[in-house]
Amino acid sequence: MNQPPINALTRALAQFSAHCPVCRHARRKQAGLAFTFVRTFEDLCPFCRAYEKVKGRKSHEAPSAEGR
């Protein structure tokens, strides 16, 4: 299935999520209140949805070791 190309606005929203203190904490710790909050509400947050579209993973998931 073909997905539409990722535009500049989507990339800007994803960049915000990449630097969001709550999302960063959830990605780093993988447990706790911030993790639960992000995991619960990431489908409602436009920044988290853009992050998933650009990065190919949910905003609460830790980056893979091979991608570093």
mmCIF file as Biopython writes it, N, C-alpha, C and O atoms, coordinates in Angstrom:
data_model
#
loop_
_atom_site.group_PDB
_atom_site.id
_atom_site.type_symbol
_atom_site.label_atom_id
_atom_site.label_alt_id
_atom_site.label_comp_id
_atom_site.label_asym_id
_atom_site.label_entity_id
_atom_site.label_seq_id
_atom_site.pdbx_PDB_ins_code
_atom_site.Cartn_x
_atom_site.Cartn_y
_atom_site.Cartn_z
_atom_site.occupancy
_atom_site.B_iso_or_equiv
_atom_site.auth_seq_id
_atom_site.auth_asym_id
_atom_site.pdbx_PDB_model_num
ATOM 1   N N  . MET A ? 1  ? 0.836  -1.172 0.000  1.0 0.0 1  A 1 
ATOM 2   C CA . MET A ? 1  ? 0.000  0.000  0.000  1.0 0.0 1  A 1 
ATOM 3   C C  . MET A ? 1  ? 0.887  1.243  0.000  1.0 0.0 1  A 1 
ATOM 4   O O  . MET A ? 1  ? 1.793  1.358  0.825  1.0 0.0 1  A 1 
ATOM 5   N N  . ASN A ? 2  ? 0.638  2.148  -0.896 1.0 0.0 2  A 1 
ATOM 6   C CA . ASN A ? 2  ? 1.439  3.366  -1.003 1.0 0.0 2  A 1 
ATOM 7   C C  . ASN A ? 2  ? 0.977  4.402  0.004  1.0 0.0 2  A 1 
ATOM 8   O O  . ASN A ? 2  ? -0.216 4.676  0.131  1.0 0.0 2  A 1 
ATOM 9   N N  . GLN A ? 3  ? 1.930  4.969  0.713  1.0 0.0 3  A 1 
ATOM 10  C CA . GLN A ? 3  ? 1.635  6.037  1.648  1.0 0.0 3  A 1 
ATOM 11  C C  . GLN A ? 3  ? 2.002  7.358  1.001  1.0 0.0 3  A 1 
ATOM 12  O O  . GLN A ? 3  ? 2.954  7.416  0.222  1.0 0.0 3  A 1 
ATOM 13  N N  . PRO A ? 4  ? 1.270  8.419  1.305  1.0 0.0 4  A 1 
ATOM 14  C CA . PRO A ? 4  ? 1.624  9.713  0.733  1.0 0.0 4  A 1 
ATOM 15  C C  . PRO A ? 4  ? 2.988  10.163 1.247  1.0 0.0 4  A 1 
ATOM 16  O O  . PRO A ? 4  ? 3.390  9.778  2.345  1.0 0.0 4  A 1 
ATOM 17  N N  . PRO A ? 5  ? 3.700  10.968 0.471  1.0 0.0 5  A 1 
ATOM 18  C CA . PRO A ? 5  ? 5.020  11.428 0.923  1.0 0.0 5  A 1 
ATOM 19  C C  . PRO A ? 5  ? 4.905  12.299 2.174  1.0 0.0 5  A 1 
ATOM 20  O O  . PRO A ? 5  ? 3.884  12.945 2.409  1.0 0.0 5  A 1 
ATOM 21  N N  . ILE A ? 6  ? 5.956  12.300 2.954  1.0 0.0 6  A 1 
ATOM 22  C CA . ILE A ? 6  ? 5.986  13.072 4.196  1.0 0.0 6  A 1 
ATOM 23  C C  . ILE A ? 6  ? 6.367  14.506 3.850  1.0 0.0 6  A 1 
ATOM 24  O O  . ILE A ? 6  ? 7.417  14.754 3.256  1.0 0.0 6  A 1 
ATOM 25  N N  . ASN A ? 7  ? 5.501  15.453 4.230  1.0 0.0 7  A 1 
ATOM 26  C CA . ASN A ? 7  ? 5.754  16.853 3.898  1.0 0.0 7  A 1 
ATOM 27  C C  . ASN A ? 7  ? 6.509  17.562 5.022  1.0 0.0 7  A 1 
ATOM 28  O O  . ASN A ? 7  ? 6.811  16.967 6.057  1.0 0.0 7  A 1 
ATOM 29  N N  . ALA A ? 8  ? 6.805  18.830 4.802  1.0 0.0 8  A 1 
ATOM 30  C CA . ALA A ? 8  ? 7.594  19.613 5.751  1.0 0.0 8  A 1 
ATOM 31  C C  . ALA A ? 8  ? 6.865  19.808 7.081  1.0 0.0 8  A 1 
ATOM 32  O O  . ALA A ? 8  ? 7.496  19.806 8.137  1.0 0.0 8  A 1 
ATOM 33  N N  . LEU A ? 9  ? 5.552  19.974 7.036  1.0 0.0 9  A 1 
ATOM 34  C CA . LEU A ? 9  ? 4.793  20.156 8.268  1.0 0.0 9  A 1 
ATOM 35  C C  . LEU A ? 9  ? 4.861  18.903 9.139  1.0 0.0 9  A 1 
ATOM 36  O O  . LEU A ? 9  ? 5.043  19.002 10.353 1.0 0.0 9  A 1 
ATOM 37  N N  . THR A ? 10 ? 4.719  17.738 8.537  1.0 0.0 10 A 1 
ATOM 38  C CA . THR A ? 10 ? 4.798  16.486 9.281  1.0 0.0 10 A 1 
ATOM 39  C C  . THR A ? 10 ? 6.174  16.326 9.905  1.0 0.0 10 A 1 
ATOM 40  O O  . THR A ? 10 ? 6.290  15.893 11.052 1.0 0.0 10 A 1 
ATOM 41  N N  . ARG A ? 11 ? 7.209  16.669 9.168  1.0 0.0 11 A 1 
ATOM 42  C CA . ARG A ? 11 ? 8.572  16.594 9.714  1.0 0.0 11 A 1 
ATOM 43  C C  . ARG A ? 11 ? 8.769  17.568 10.874 1.0 0.0 11 A 1 
ATOM 44  O O  . ARG A ? 11 ? 9.440  17.237 11.852 1.0 0.0 11 A 1 
ATOM 45  N N  . ALA A ? 12 ? 8.192  18.761 10.775 1.0 0.0 12 A 1 
ATOM 46  C CA . ALA A ? 12 ? 8.304  19.744 11.854 1.0 0.0 12 A 1 
ATOM 47  C C  . ALA A ? 12 ? 7.581  19.261 13.104 1.0 0.0 12 A 1 
ATOM 48  O O  . ALA A ? 12 ? 8.093  19.420 14.212 1.0 0.0 12 A 1 
ATOM 49  N N  . LEU A ? 13 ? 6.396  18.674 12.943 1.0 0.0 13 A 1 
ATOM 50  C CA . LEU A ? 13 ? 5.661  18.138 14.082 1.0 0.0 13 A 1 
ATOM 51  C C  . LEU A ? 13 ? 6.423  16.984 14.729 1.0 0.0 13 A 1 
ATOM 52  O O  . LEU A ? 13 ? 6.467  16.876 15.955 1.0 0.0 13 A 1 
ATOM 53  N N  . ALA A ? 14 ? 7.017  16.132 13.916 1.0 0.0 14 A 1 
ATOM 54  C CA . ALA A ? 14 ? 7.799  15.006 14.435 1.0 0.0 14 A 1 
ATOM 55  C C  . ALA A ? 14 ? 9.033  15.503 15.186 1.0 0.0 14 A 1 
ATOM 56  O O  . ALA A ? 14 ? 9.434  14.915 16.190 1.0 0.0 14 A 1 
ATOM 57  N N  . GLN A ? 15 ? 9.627  16.575 14.700 1.0 0.0 15 A 1 
ATOM 58  C CA . GLN A ? 15 ? 10.803 17.151 15.364 1.0 0.0 15 A 1 
ATOM 59  C C  . GLN A ? 15 ? 10.429 17.655 16.752 1.0 0.0 15 A 1 
ATOM 60  O O  . GLN A ? 15 ? 11.204 17.513 17.698 1.0 0.0 15 A 1 
ATOM 61  N N  . PHE A ? 16 ? 9.236  18.247 16.875 1.0 0.0 16 A 1 
ATOM 62  C CA . PHE A ? 16 ? 8.769  18.700 18.182 1.0 0.0 16 A 1 
ATOM 63  C C  . PHE A ? 16 ? 8.645  17.523 19.136 1.0 0.0 16 A 1 
ATOM 64  O O  . PHE A ? 16 ? 9.069  17.607 20.289 1.0 0.0 16 A 1 
ATOM 65  N N  . SER A ? 17 ? 8.066  16.425 18.660 1.0 0.0 17 A 1 
ATOM 66  C CA . SER A ? 17 ? 7.910  15.242 19.501 1.0 0.0 17 A 1 
ATOM 67  C C  . SER A ? 17 ? 9.264  14.656 19.882 1.0 0.0 17 A 1 
ATOM 68  O O  . SER A ? 17 ? 9.421  14.122 20.980 1.0 0.0 17 A 1 
ATOM 69  N N  . ALA A ? 18 ? 10.233 14.748 18.995 1.0 0.0 18 A 1 
ATOM 70  C CA . ALA A ? 18 ? 11.567 14.229 19.292 1.0 0.0 18 A 1 
ATOM 71  C C  . ALA A ? 18 ? 12.224 15.004 20.434 1.0 0.0 18 A 1 
ATOM 72  O O  . ALA A ? 18 ? 13.055 14.458 21.161 1.0 0.0 18 A 1 
ATOM 73  N N  . HIS A ? 19 ? 11.850 16.278 20.591 1.0 0.0 19 A 1 
ATOM 74  C CA . HIS A ? 19 ? 12.445 17.117 21.635 1.0 0.0 19 A 1 
ATOM 75  C C  . HIS A ? 19 ? 11.501 17.360 22.814 1.0 0.0 19 A 1 
ATOM 76  O O  . HIS A ? 19 ? 11.863 18.060 23.760 1.0 0.0 19 A 1 
ATOM 77  N N  . CYS A ? 20 ? 10.307 16.796 22.766 1.0 0.0 20 A 1 
ATOM 78  C CA . CYS A ? 20 ? 9.329  16.946 23.850 1.0 0.0 20 A 1 
ATOM 79  C C  . CYS A ? 20 ? 9.880  16.286 25.118 1.0 0.0 20 A 1 
ATOM 80  O O  . CYS A ? 20 ? 10.283 15.124 25.076 1.0 0.0 20 A 1 
ATOM 81  N N  . PRO A ? 21 ? 9.904  17.003 26.234 1.0 0.0 21 A 1 
ATOM 82  C CA . PRO A ? 21 ? 10.468 16.432 27.467 1.0 0.0 21 A 1 
ATOM 83  C C  . PRO A ? 21 ? 9.735  15.177 27.941 1.0 0.0 21 A 1 
ATOM 84  O O  . PRO A ? 21 ? 10.370 14.252 28.447 1.0 0.0 21 A 1 
ATOM 85  N N  . VAL A ? 22 ? 8.421  15.128 27.787 1.0 0.0 22 A 1 
ATOM 86  C CA . VAL A ? 22 ? 7.657  13.971 28.244 1.0 0.0 22 A 1 
ATOM 87  C C  . VAL A ? 22 ? 7.960  12.764 27.355 1.0 0.0 22 A 1 
ATOM 88  O O  . VAL A ? 22 ? 8.197  11.664 27.856 1.0 0.0 22 A 1 
ATOM 89  N N  . CYS A ? 23 ? 7.951  12.970 26.040 1.0 0.0 23 A 1 
ATOM 90  C CA . CYS A ? 23 ? 8.230  11.868 25.109 1.0 0.0 23 A 1 
ATOM 91  C C  . CYS A ? 23 ? 9.673  11.384 25.252 1.0 0.0 23 A 1 
ATOM 92  O O  . CYS A ? 23 ? 9.931  10.181 25.215 1.0 0.0 23 A 1 
ATOM 93  N N  . ARG A ? 24 ? 10.606 12.311 25.414 1.0 0.0 24 A 1 
ATOM 94  C CA . ARG A ? 24 ? 12.015 11.923 25.582 1.0 0.0 24 A 1 
ATOM 95  C C  . ARG A ? 24 ? 12.194 11.084 26.837 1.0 0.0 24 A 1 
ATOM 96  O O  . ARG A ? 24 ? 12.914 10.085 26.824 1.0 0.0 24 A 1 
ATOM 97  N N  . HIS A ? 25 ? 11.541 11.486 27.922 1.0 0.0 25 A 1 
ATOM 98  C CA . HIS A ? 25 ? 11.635 10.726 29.172 1.0 0.0 25 A 1 
ATOM 99  C C  . HIS A ? 25 ? 11.049 9.324  28.991 1.0 0.0 25 A 1 
ATOM 100 O O  . HIS A ? 25 ? 11.610 8.339  29.470 1.0 0.0 25 A 1 
ATOM 101 N N  . ALA A ? 26 ? 9.917  9.251  28.297 1.0 0.0 26 A 1 
ATOM 102 C CA . ALA A ? 26 ? 9.278  7.944  28.063 1.0 0.0 26 A 1 
ATOM 103 C C  . ALA A ? 26 ? 10.177 7.046  27.215 1.0 0.0 26 A 1 
ATOM 104 O O  . ALA A ? 26 ? 10.294 5.852  27.492 1.0 0.0 26 A 1 
ATOM 105 N N  . ARG A ? 27 ? 10.809 7.602  26.191 1.0 0.0 27 A 1 
ATOM 106 C CA . ARG A ? 27 ? 11.717 6.802  25.350 1.0 0.0 27 A 1 
ATOM 107 C C  . ARG A ? 27 ? 12.943 6.349  26.136 1.0 0.0 27 A 1 
ATOM 108 O O  . ARG A ? 27 ? 13.417 5.228  25.954 1.0 0.0 27 A 1 
ATOM 109 N N  . ARG A ? 28 ? 13.452 7.204  26.999 1.0 0.0 28 A 1 
ATOM 110 C CA . ARG A ? 28 ? 14.675 6.890  27.733 1.0 0.0 28 A 1 
ATOM 111 C C  . ARG A ? 28 ? 14.431 5.888  28.858 1.0 0.0 28 A 1 
ATOM 112 O O  . ARG A ? 28 ? 15.200 4.939  29.007 1.0 0.0 28 A 1 
ATOM 113 N N  . LYS A ? 29 ? 13.383 6.077  29.648 1.0 0.0 29 A 1 
ATOM 114 C CA . LYS A ? 29 ? 13.156 5.247  30.836 1.0 0.0 29 A 1 
ATOM 115 C C  . LYS A ? 29 ? 12.349 3.983  30.564 1.0 0.0 29 A 1 
ATOM 116 O O  . LYS A ? 29 ? 12.561 2.972  31.233 1.0 0.0 29 A 1 
ATOM 117 N N  . GLN A ? 30 ? 11.433 4.012  29.604 1.0 0.0 30 A 1 
ATOM 118 C CA . GLN A ? 30 ? 10.597 2.857  29.254 1.0 0.0 30 A 1 
ATOM 119 C C  . GLN A ? 30 ? 9.753  2.351  30.422 1.0 0.0 30 A 1 
ATOM 120 O O  . GLN A ? 30 ? 9.372  1.181  30.446 1.0 0.0 30 A 1 
ATOM 121 N N  . ALA A ? 31 ? 9.460  3.216  31.386 1.0 0.0 31 A 1 
ATOM 122 C CA . ALA A ? 31 ? 8.604  2.859  32.516 1.0 0.0 31 A 1 
ATOM 123 C C  . ALA A ? 31 ? 8.181  4.143  33.217 1.0 0.0 31 A 1 
ATOM 124 O O  . ALA A ? 31 ? 8.760  5.207  32.996 1.0 0.0 31 A 1 
ATOM 125 N N  . GLY A ? 32 ? 7.182  4.028  34.049 1.0 0.0 32 A 1 
ATOM 126 C CA . GLY A ? 32 ? 6.774  5.157  34.860 1.0 0.0 32 A 1 
ATOM 127 C C  . GLY A ? 32 ? 5.574  5.903  34.315 1.0 0.0 32 A 1 
ATOM 128 O O  . GLY A ? 32 ? 4.935  5.479  33.352 1.0 0.0 32 A 1 
ATOM 129 N N  . LEU A ? 33 ? 5.281  7.034  34.957 1.0 0.0 33 A 1 
ATOM 130 C CA . LEU A ? 33 ? 4.104  7.822  34.640 1.0 0.0 33 A 1 
ATOM 131 C C  . LEU A ? 33 ? 4.183  8.436  33.244 1.0 0.0 33 A 1 
ATOM 132 O O  . LEU A ? 33 ? 3.201  8.403  32.504 1.0 0.0 33 A 1 
ATOM 133 N N  . ALA A ? 34 ? 5.329  8.991  32.875 1.0 0.0 34 A 1 
ATOM 134 C CA . ALA A ? 34 ? 5.474  9.607  31.548 1.0 0.0 34 A 1 
ATOM 135 C C  . ALA A ? 34 ? 5.291  8.556  30.447 1.0 0.0 34 A 1 
ATOM 136 O O  . ALA A ? 34 ? 4.632  8.823  29.442 1.0 0.0 34 A 1 
ATOM 137 N N  . PHE A ? 35 ? 5.860  7.389  30.627 1.0 0.0 35 A 1 
ATOM 138 C CA . PHE A ? 35 ? 5.729  6.306  29.651 1.0 0.0 35 A 1 
ATOM 139 C C  . PHE A ? 35 ? 4.269  5.917  29.477 1.0 0.0 35 A 1 
ATOM 140 O O  . PHE A ? 35 ? 3.792  5.780  28.351 1.0 0.0 35 A 1 
ATOM 141 N N  . THR A ? 36 ? 3.560  5.738  30.585 1.0 0.0 36 A 1 
ATOM 142 C CA . THR A ? 36 ? 2.155  5.365  30.532 1.0 0.0 36 A 1 
ATOM 143 C C  . THR A ? 36 ? 1.324  6.465  29.885 1.0 0.0 36 A 1 
ATOM 144 O O  . THR A ? 36 ? 0.428  6.181  29.090 1.0 0.0 36 A 1 
ATOM 145 N N  . PHE A ? 37 ? 1.616  7.718  30.220 1.0 0.0 37 A 1 
ATOM 146 C CA . PHE A ? 37 ? 0.894  8.851  29.654 1.0 0.0 37 A 1 
ATOM 147 C C  . PHE A ? 37 ? 1.079  8.921  28.139 1.0 0.0 37 A 1 
ATOM 148 O O  . PHE A ? 37 ? 0.107  9.054  27.396 1.0 0.0 37 A 1 
ATOM 149 N N  . VAL A ? 38 ? 2.315  8.833  27.690 1.0 0.0 38 A 1 
ATOM 150 C CA . VAL A ? 38 ? 2.593  8.915  26.251 1.0 0.0 38 A 1 
ATOM 151 C C  . VAL A ? 38 ? 1.976  7.727  25.525 1.0 0.0 38 A 1 
ATOM 152 O O  . VAL A ? 38 ? 1.363  7.897  24.471 1.0 0.0 38 A 1 
ATOM 153 N N  . ARG A ? 39 ? 2.130  6.545  26.070 1.0 0.0 39 A 1 
ATOM 154 C CA . ARG A ? 39 ? 1.584  5.346  25.430 1.0 0.0 39 A 1 
ATOM 155 C C  . ARG A ? 39 ? 0.061  5.406  25.325 1.0 0.0 39 A 1 
ATOM 156 O O  . ARG A ? 39 ? -0.514 4.908  24.358 1.0 0.0 39 A 1 
ATOM 157 N N  . THR A ? 40 ? -0.586 6.008  26.307 1.0 0.0 40 A 1 
ATOM 158 C CA . THR A ? 40 ? -2.038 6.098  26.320 1.0 0.0 40 A 1 
ATOM 159 C C  . THR A ? 40 ? -2.563 7.147  25.340 1.0 0.0 40 A 1 
ATOM 160 O O  . THR A ? 40 ? -3.555 6.912  24.650 1.0 0.0 40 A 1 
ATOM 161 N N  . PHE A ? 41 ? -1.900 8.301  25.278 1.0 0.0 41 A 1 
ATOM 162 C CA . PHE A ? 41 ? -2.434 9.433  24.518 1.0 0.0 41 A 1 
ATOM 163 C C  . PHE A ? 41 ? -1.713 9.724  23.208 1.0 0.0 41 A 1 
ATOM 164 O O  . PHE A ? 41 ? -2.024 10.726 22.564 1.0 0.0 41 A 1 
ATOM 165 N N  . GLU A ? 42 ? -0.778 8.906  22.793 1.0 0.0 42 A 1 
ATOM 166 C CA . GLU A ? 42 ? -0.032 9.214  21.574 1.0 0.0 42 A 1 
ATOM 167 C C  . GLU A ? 42 ? -0.878 9.148  20.310 1.0 0.0 42 A 1 
ATOM 168 O O  . GLU A ? 42 ? -0.513 9.751  19.302 1.0 0.0 42 A 1 
ATOM 169 N N  . ASP A ? 43 ? -1.995 8.433  20.337 1.0 0.0 43 A 1 
ATOM 170 C CA . ASP A ? 43 ? -2.879 8.403  19.171 1.0 0.0 43 A 1 
ATOM 171 C C  . ASP A ? 43 ? -3.685 9.693  19.036 1.0 0.0 43 A 1 
ATOM 172 O O  . ASP A ? 43 ? -4.226 9.967  17.965 1.0 0.0 43 A 1 
ATOM 173 N N  . LEU A ? 44 ? -3.773 10.477 20.089 1.0 0.0 44 A 1 
ATOM 174 C CA . LEU A ? 44 ? -4.494 11.745 20.063 1.0 0.0 44 A 1 
ATOM 175 C C  . LEU A ? 44 ? -3.578 12.934 19.784 1.0 0.0 44 A 1 
ATOM 176 O O  . LEU A ? 44 ? -4.037 13.969 19.300 1.0 0.0 44 A 1 
ATOM 177 N N  . CYS A ? 45 ? -2.326 12.798 20.075 1.0 0.0 45 A 1 
ATOM 178 C CA . CYS A ? 45 ? -1.359 13.898 19.944 1.0 0.0 45 A 1 
ATOM 179 C C  . CYS A ? 45 ? -0.879 14.005 18.488 1.0 0.0 45 A 1 
ATOM 180 O O  . CYS A ? 45 ? -0.371 13.026 17.943 1.0 0.0 45 A 1 
ATOM 181 N N  . PRO A ? 46 ? -1.030 15.170 17.851 1.0 0.0 46 A 1 
ATOM 182 C CA . PRO A ? 46 ? -0.574 15.310 16.468 1.0 0.0 46 A 1 
ATOM 183 C C  . PRO A ? 46 ? 0.943  15.192 16.333 1.0 0.0 46 A 1 
ATOM 184 O O  . PRO A ? 46 ? 1.442  14.750 15.299 1.0 0.0 46 A 1 
ATOM 185 N N  . PHE A ? 47 ? 1.670  15.583 17.367 1.0 0.0 47 A 1 
ATOM 186 C CA . PHE A ? 47 ? 3.124  15.486 17.336 1.0 0.0 47 A 1 
ATOM 187 C C  . PHE A ? 47 ? 3.576  14.023 17.368 1.0 0.0 47 A 1 
ATOM 188 O O  . PHE A ? 47 ? 4.476  13.625 16.628 1.0 0.0 47 A 1 
ATOM 189 N N  . CYS A ? 48 ? 2.944  13.234 18.230 1.0 0.0 48 A 1 
ATOM 190 C CA . CYS A ? 48 ? 3.274  11.809 18.325 1.0 0.0 48 A 1 
ATOM 191 C C  . CYS A ? 48 ? 2.888  11.053 17.055 1.0 0.0 48 A 1 
ATOM 192 O O  . CYS A ? 48 ? 3.615  10.162 16.616 1.0 0.0 48 A 1 
ATOM 193 N N  . ARG A ? 49 ? 1.749  11.406 16.468 1.0 0.0 49 A 1 
ATOM 194 C CA . ARG A ? 49 ? 1.345  10.756 15.217 1.0 0.0 49 A 1 
ATOM 195 C C  . ARG A ? 49 ? 2.328  11.075 14.098 1.0 0.0 49 A 1 
ATOM 196 O O  . ARG A ? 49 ? 2.651  10.202 13.292 1.0 0.0 49 A 1 
ATOM 197 N N  . ALA A ? 50 ? 2.806  12.314 14.038 1.0 0.0 50 A 1 
ATOM 198 C CA . ALA A ? 50 ? 3.787  12.692 13.020 1.0 0.0 50 A 1 
ATOM 199 C C  . ALA A ? 50 ? 5.110  11.976 13.266 1.0 0.0 50 A 1 
ATOM 200 O O  . ALA A ? 50 ? 5.771  11.559 12.315 1.0 0.0 50 A 1 
ATOM 201 N N  . TYR A ? 51 ? 5.503  11.829 14.527 1.0 0.0 51 A 1 
ATOM 202 C CA . TYR A ? 51 ? 6.736  11.120 14.869 1.0 0.0 51 A 1 
ATOM 203 C C  . TYR A ? 51 ? 6.678  9.687  14.372 1.0 0.0 51 A 1 
ATOM 204 O O  . TYR A ? 51 ? 7.649  9.174  13.815 1.0 0.0 51 A 1 
ATOM 205 N N  . GLU A ? 52 ? 5.541  9.044  14.574 1.0 0.0 52 A 1 
ATOM 206 C CA . GLU A ? 52 ? 5.383  7.659  14.117 1.0 0.0 52 A 1 
ATOM 207 C C  . GLU A ? 52 ? 5.450  7.578  12.590 1.0 0.0 52 A 1 
ATOM 208 O O  . GLU A ? 52 ? 6.029  6.641  12.040 1.0 0.0 52 A 1 
ATOM 209 N N  . LYS A ? 53 ? 4.868  8.544  11.922 1.0 0.0 53 A 1 
ATOM 210 C CA . LYS A ? 53 ? 4.866  8.548  10.463 1.0 0.0 53 A 1 
ATOM 211 C C  . LYS A ? 53 ? 6.282  8.740  9.907  1.0 0.0 53 A 1 
ATOM 212 O O  . LYS A ? 53 ? 6.663  8.095  8.931  1.0 0.0 53 A 1 
ATOM 213 N N  . VAL A ? 54 ? 7.054  9.629  10.535 1.0 0.0 54 A 1 
ATOM 214 C CA . VAL A ? 54 ? 8.404  9.935  10.044 1.0 0.0 54 A 1 
ATOM 215 C C  . VAL A ? 54 ? 9.415  8.871  10.463 1.0 0.0 54 A 1 
ATOM 216 O O  . VAL A ? 54 ? 10.199 8.401  9.639  1.0 0.0 54 A 1 
ATOM 217 N N  . LYS A ? 55 ? 9.401  8.493  11.732 1.0 0.0 55 A 1 
ATOM 218 C CA . LYS A ? 55 ? 10.400 7.566  12.278 1.0 0.0 55 A 1 
ATOM 219 C C  . LYS A ? 55 ? 10.050 6.095  12.087 1.0 0.0 55 A 1 
ATOM 220 O O  . LYS A ? 55 ? 10.934 5.239  12.109 1.0 0.0 55 A 1 
ATOM 221 N N  . GLY A ? 56 ? 8.772  5.798  11.901 1.0 0.0 56 A 1 
ATOM 222 C CA . GLY A ? 56 ? 8.366  4.411  11.715 1.0 0.0 56 A 1 
ATOM 223 C C  . GLY A ? 56 ? 8.223  3.633  13.005 1.0 0.0 56 A 1 
ATOM 224 O O  . GLY A ? 56 ? 8.170  2.403  12.983 1.0 0.0 56 A 1 
ATOM 225 N N  . ARG A ? 57 ? 8.159  4.324  14.125 1.0 0.0 57 A 1 
ATOM 226 C CA . ARG A ? 57 ? 7.925  3.668  15.417 1.0 0.0 57 A 1 
ATOM 227 C C  . ARG A ? 57 ? 7.138  4.619  16.309 1.0 0.0 57 A 1 
ATOM 228 O O  . ARG A ? 57 ? 7.120  5.829  16.081 1.0 0.0 57 A 1 
ATOM 229 N N  . LYS A ? 58 ? 6.499  4.072  17.309 1.0 0.0 58 A 1 
ATOM 230 C CA . LYS A ? 58 ? 5.709  4.877  18.232 1.0 0.0 58 A 1 
ATOM 231 C C  . LYS A ? 58 ? 6.624  5.807  19.017 1.0 0.0 58 A 1 
ATOM 232 O O  . LYS A ? 58 ? 7.815  5.532  19.170 1.0 0.0 58 A 1 
ATOM 233 N N  . SER A ? 59 ? 6.067  6.902  19.510 1.0 0.0 59 A 1 
ATOM 234 C CA . SER A ? 59 ? 6.890  7.899  20.189 1.0 0.0 59 A 1 
ATOM 235 C C  . SER A ? 59 ? 7.354  7.451  21.573 1.0 0.0 59 A 1 
ATOM 236 O O  . SER A ? 59 ? 8.244  8.079  22.146 1.0 0.0 59 A 1 
ATOM 237 N N  . HIS A ? 60 ? 6.779  6.390  22.124 1.0 0.0 60 A 1 
ATOM 238 C CA . HIS A ? 60 ? 7.239  5.892  23.421 1.0 0.0 60 A 1 
ATOM 239 C C  . HIS A ? 60 ? 8.295  4.792  23.281 1.0 0.0 60 A 1 
ATOM 240 O O  . HIS A ? 60 ? 8.934  4.420  24.265 1.0 0.0 60 A 1 
ATOM 241 N N  . GLU A ? 61 ? 8.479  4.275  22.074 1.0 0.0 61 A 1 
ATOM 242 C CA . GLU A ? 61 ? 9.424  3.165  21.874 1.0 0.0 61 A 1 
ATOM 243 C C  . GLU A ? 61 ? 10.861 3.665  21.836 1.0 0.0 61 A 1 
ATOM 244 O O  . GLU A ? 61 ? 11.163 4.711  21.260 1.0 0.0 61 A 1 
ATOM 245 N N  . ALA A ? 62 ? 11.719 2.906  22.453 1.0 0.0 62 A 1 
ATOM 246 C CA . ALA A ? 62 ? 13.133 3.253  22.462 1.0 0.0 62 A 1 
ATOM 247 C C  . ALA A ? 62 ? 13.723 3.034  21.075 1.0 0.0 62 A 1 
ATOM 248 O O  . ALA A ? 62 ? 13.322 2.099  20.382 1.0 0.0 62 A 1 
ATOM 249 N N  . PRO A ? 63 ? 14.657 3.867  20.658 1.0 0.0 63 A 1 
ATOM 250 C CA . PRO A ? 63 ? 15.299 3.645  19.355 1.0 0.0 63 A 1 
ATOM 251 C C  . PRO A ? 63 ? 16.071 2.331  19.352 1.0 0.0 63 A 1 
ATOM 252 O O  . PRO A ? 63 ? 16.633 1.927  20.370 1.0 0.0 63 A 1 
ATOM 253 N N  . SER A ? 64 ? 16.092 1.676  18.209 1.0 0.0 64 A 1 
ATOM 254 C CA . SER A ? 64 ? 16.813 0.405  18.114 1.0 0.0 64 A 1 
ATOM 255 C C  . SER A ? 64 ? 18.310 0.654  18.181 1.0 0.0 64 A 1 
ATOM 256 O O  . SER A ? 64 ? 18.781 1.739  17.838 1.0 0.0 64 A 1 
ATOM 257 N N  . ALA A ? 65 ? 19.051 -0.340 18.616 1.0 0.0 65 A 1 
ATOM 258 C CA . ALA A ? 65 ? 20.497 -0.218 18.746 1.0 0.0 65 A 1 
ATOM 259 C C  . ALA A ? 65 ? 21.169 -0.117 17.385 1.0 0.0 65 A 1 
ATOM 260 O O  . ALA A ? 65 ? 22.220 0.512  17.265 1.0 0.0 65 A 1 
ATOM 261 N N  . GLU A ? 66 ? 20.582 -0.726 16.354 1.0 0.0 66 A 1 
ATOM 262 C CA . GLU A ? 66 ? 21.188 -0.695 15.030 1.0 0.0 66 A 1 
ATOM 263 C C  . GLU A ? 66 ? 21.033 0.657  14.350 1.0 0.0 66 A 1 
ATOM 264 O O  . GLU A ? 66 ? 21.798 0.974  13.439 1.0 0.0 66 A 1 
ATOM 265 N N  . GLY A ? 67 ? 20.056 1.466  14.772 1.0 0.0 67 A 1 
ATOM 266 C CA . GLY A ? 67 ? 19.817 2.767  14.165 1.0 0.0 67 A 1 
ATOM 267 C C  . GLY A ? 67 ? 20.706 3.876  14.712 1.0 0.0 67 A 1 
ATOM 268 O O  . GLY A ? 67 ? 20.662 4.999  14.208 1.0 0.0 67 A 1 
ATOM 269 N N  . ARG A ? 68 ? 21.497 3.593  15.713 1.0 0.0 68 A 1 
ATOM 270 C CA . ARG A ? 68 ? 22.323 4.626  16.347 1.0 0.0 68 A 1 
ATOM 271 C C  . ARG A ? 68 ? 23.599 4.869  15.622 1.0 0.0 68 A 1 
ATOM 272 O O  . ARG A ? 68 ? 24.395 5.710  16.039 1.0 0.0 68 A 1 
#
